[in-house]
Amino acid sequence: MPLVSILDELKKAQAGGYALPCFDTFEMHGTMGIFDALEAKRAPAMIGLWSGMFDRPHPRAFADYVRAMAEEATVPVSIILDHGASFEHCIKALDAGFSDVMYDGSKLPFEENVANTVLVVRAAHAVGAAVEAELGHVGTGRTYQEFGAQGKGFTEPDTVVRFVEETGVDFLAVAVGTAHGLYDGEPKLALDLLAEIRERVDIPLVLHGGSGLADEQFRAAIAAGIQKVNIFTNLAVGATQRLLQHAKEENASVFSMTGQVRQAFCGECERLLDVFGSTGKA
Ligand SMILES: [Zn+2]
């Protein structure tokens, strides 16, 4: 089916009390595994492509591949730019056919984040794409003990209404205790803060740094108001472990190795679709 902007599906998730995944990918075989899972579970989803790809050779080739896969899928799929580093990156993504974009001005002062997000929203809405922004800052798992675990970077509820009203953003990533990559220590979610943010605004809310959370934490975050969960590290770590194991087998080959990546991505995506409640929602 044609590529879709995910906004309508996120609103359905908000009404229905479940969440949709954004599975990030950077190569073909894992991507095939993601689509295998979406088809098997009949789930709508976003495929996230990292903004940094536009600073590397051949950014369009991989985007074209993912778009072709999405168009062949029988479930609604959006391709979203993940952590758009600038207005220019967002425009490049829209030009490359992405159906939604995230602009990440979370490290900037509030006013600058607002001003840049406004520009991206105007450009994206003009071509039918939805926009995600980030308020507060989701840090890295490596520095979790000094940052996220200390409440640093957390989204301030008082700023959320103003940010949403002034930017016209469609969905919003919040910082409530998660981090990108592998966690140093155990992740702790500020569910009260999340619930407070949920009460103040009505747009879908996004949890980055989902990898590493326990299933109960995902369910609690979704119950408290999350509609989109970003996942990459779980997929990468699972595939790596599987490859290391498979490489010891006598008949391992490049063909079987790529198949292992596909199966590893598929298995973890299927599991998470069940946890998020998006299974059967396509
Ligand atoms: Zn992220």
Boltz pocket constraint, residues with backbone or C-beta under 6 A from the ligand:
constraints:
  - pocket:
      binder: B
      contacts: [[A, 83], [A, 180], [A, 208], [A, 209], [A, 230]]
      max_distance: 6.0
